[in-house]
Amino acid sequence: MASLQNIMAKQFKNLHKPGDPVILANVYDGASAKLIASLPQSKAIATASFAVAEAAGMSDDTLSREELLRAARTIATSIRPFDKPLTVDARDGYGAHLASTVKELIEIGVVGINLEDFDNDAKKLYTQSEAVDRIKQALQAAAESGVPEFVINARCDALLYDGTLDEVITRGRAYLAAGATTVFVWGGAARGGITREEVVKLVEAFDGRLNVSKTKDGLTPATLAKIGVARISIGPGLQRAALEKMKEIAEELFWRHVLMSNPLLFSHPIIRCYCEKYTGSFKIVEHIGPEVRPLIYSHLSTSVAVVPPYFGARFPGKPGWYS
């Protein structure tokens, strides 16, 4: 199995082409992984530790090694029929457990990892030499497991901790020399990612072997490809979009029930235009626009309509009322 897994690792490594980047829609559980793997445009599957933690009811800072491995196993099982490479965001590799973490991930079927240069236990950056040694240690563990082509996307977090771009370049070059396939420079939420100018400088410094996620300038994948990056990912973006859509559908479900439970609402002409008379009752149209909700609030507060009991104290104008 290891030799076949090494072939898949090599195939994944070869997808990292400066100017023709591999694009990764990061997943977080079995269902999201199966969906993304089913898309022909998706060439590989990648996790995002932040999203995996959220799906498990944890924070990224408290995501345990056991939970990361459990999620990786579930995801690997869900995508097995699609025969696509899987890379896992392994945070910093869990300190002294780095080698065993890599070996266990390979047993699961993983062919690559994200590896941070921030020590999550000590809450500080590893020194450059420590981070380099950890990349070598991870690759050695992979080679011992029969996957010498194992892909490491080395995340450099110096910009998050008052470091300079020059420090990122120095560290990144050292990470590539140690065997990393690409360097991931995020930049952090507080600064809004990295700028176009920084992307250009990093591409030049790393010969294109750069992974970019969020950029301060909102650069599109096409623009990033033109600049010359080798890898593009979206972190927890897919999960956030899915949850926002889920919230929208759930709120619409609740609003439909409000309207169906309060027929006096239909006396208002604008509210009425969102409904149609149907066999003696009212059939709600597909979407209840936010522009009509204030009218519903107003009408509920002045009518004798009954608010469904599960809204409890969530009455118009009070905290907790859906808007």
Secondary structure, DSSP 8 states (H G I E B T S, - for coil): -HHHHHHHHHHHHHT-BTTB-EEE--B-SHHHHHHHHTSTT---EEB-HHHHHHHTT--GGG--HHHHHHHHHHHHHHHGGG---EEEE-TT--GGGHHHHHHHHHHHT--EEEEESEETTTTEE--HHHHHHHHHHHHHHHHHTT-TT-EEEEEE-GGGGT--HHHHHHHHHHHHHTT-SEEEE---TTTTSB-HHHHHHHHHHTTT-EEE--BTT---HHHHHHHT-SEEE-TTHHHHHHHHHHHHHHHHHHHHHHHHH-GGGGGSHHHHTTEEEETTEEEE-S---GGGHHHHHHHHHHS-----GGGTT--TTSTT---
